[in-house]
């Protein structure tokens, strides 16, 4: 379904370019990399429509891009919203942490140009501390998000469960398959970096692949629910 997924995913490079323009326009250039890198923290929620396409395709439905909005009729919509808010809060905490780290090393002033900014980062001891410490802290944020969300959103789409059950299931999946989940997390990180290089345009191709792969990962990790479907009042 290349036309459907590219149509849905084209919003991500547009959003990335908007963030870049906003960053340069408001003299917060040091936050450009944290913004781009932090996309991985909200990526599982941003791909929710693509998960729904995979779910519908699995059922044999003749899928169109409109099926992505089937998420709005999901019985676990409250859980999806709650977990999405959790990831957004983690993303905001990451940005505040990145800003605090930069200001603690370089002060509260903004670089006058991109050249000065790159020179400060690459040719000073403070810059190398920023690179090492920033990526180390970012790694911890990424591990947290991977642990609580690797199968959470597909599970919420597939079954009538809450956010806490979905996160608990995701944590159990990571603890039982640590090496495979670490490899998956590394693959996600590398492909997102590749997709972001050419002004985020590659995300329109990378994200559908990651989303569809995530759905298959969920199917292989979490045992299917074979019990009769129980309906309940909202």
Secondary structure by P-SEA (a helix, b strand, c coil): caaaaaaaaaaaaaaaaaaaaaaaaaccccaaaaaaaaccccccccaaaaaaaaaaaaaccccccccccccccccaaaaaaaaaaaaaaaaaaaaaaaaaaaaacccccccccaaaaaaaacccaaaaaaaaaaaaaaaaaaaaaaaaccaaaaaaaaccccaaaaaaaaaaaaaacaaaaaaaaaaaaaaaaaaacccccccccaaaaaaaaaaaaaaacccccccccccccc
